[in-house]
């Protein structure tokens, strides 16, 4: 058993050969501040490495991807440049050194939920957004190249507060699965099918 150090918590963990990589946050006591945190562990849960990413404001760790060349992609909610929160995407090498860092956001709240590396070699992130003229949260799909360039975004409007929990690719489609809440508080399962190429 490994217990996270005081004031730290894990949100995601992946296997990389004989190592585990754990991703989470470090809470700053007495402040509304969270830093992002990565641990590298052996299979006996001995710590091999640790990195903390100390940005201004509040960061909420979300997803962790292992991509070719033993590189990592992490996503987070970030208030570094916008107090309403943007989508933070970072690419790291195997030593947890930052290769690039990108924030994506519109005029209101954007936050990542689930991410994949698709069959085209791009980072695709299912998000939620309050932008695009709505007073409720829409599902938002964001595509970023592994060089850190924003390729495209696409928002889905089902007129309800929508949260996406999972994203996966099958055939030539992305599938987003989550829940929605209508104005009366009724919760429903949401499943969205989106073509990988023609709908962007």
Secondary structure, DSSP 8 states (H G I E B T S, - for coil): -----TTEEEEEEEEETTEEEEEEEEEETTTTEEEEEEEEEETT--EEEEEEE--SSBEEEEEEEEETTTEEEEEEEE-SS-TT-EEEEEEE-TT--EEEEEEE--SS-EEEEEEEE-TTS-EEEEEEES-TT-SS-EEEEEEE-TTS-EEEEEEE--SSEEEEEEEEEETTEEEEEEEEE-TT--EEEEEEEEESSTT-
